[in-house]
Amino acid sequence: MTHTPLPDLILEPLVRAALMEDLGTYGDITTRTVIPADTRYTARLNARADGMASGLQIAALAFRLIDSDLKVTAHKSDGDSIASGDMLMEIEGRAASILSAERVALNFAGRLSGIATLTADFVAQAKGTATRITCTRKTTPGLRLVEKQAVIHGGGFNHRFSLSDAIMIKDNHIAAAGGIRSVLQAVKAQASHMVRTEIEVDRLDQLEEVLDEGGADVVLLDNMDTPALRDAVKINAGRLVLEASGNMGIDRIAEVAATGVDYISSGALTHSAQTLDIGLDF
């Protein structure tokens, strides 16, 4: 599947920060000590497990930021299915430069490919339905942008990126504001016409209250069992977008998607993904 990459300009601050963290105050003293400056090599970034690729654009950027003379040749792209043994990219040039960028490149590629791979597994469980799999804001601080991009590479969709993206009324907002009708009336009175509104409910009578009051575009059905989700779809009758959330492990995805909800959101996509094994070989 083809994916439009983000501009390097957006990604560069994240990669620079990671490189600075790894280089410390005095750079790569091991490489500087034992590798002659004029030593040149060709290294290969290889998959050591099956999965979905993500973070390859970032890995390539890490090598180029360390040394703009390195020649980086991509053999796989973000969003590609990969198999153990596949060569993902080749890096040619100064051996010292390759070694100094190696860990940052692998950290990004492994972490993000793990997210893409888990997302693809979730998406496969919903195959044959119209339900979309989406992530949450349960991301690693500072890495939300690239982790959410990895979800896209795995075939999923993105929820909001920040608190400023949309009005999302959770149970604590409802409690503090005095109830569902109060918060929805405030939305209708004050919200911009350009902003979408989602509201969380955990009971079917609350869903009916939302439908009666109006003012929402999306309803988050929180921690409902499968029969309740099925009833919610019937009650809603296509009026609002429905998102099922809460304890959405991969073992529940198929049955929840079969209820007819529009979206299933799961924090597990980003907070519980295992790093995919990717290595750099000289």
Disulfide bonds with the S-S distance in Angstrom:
none
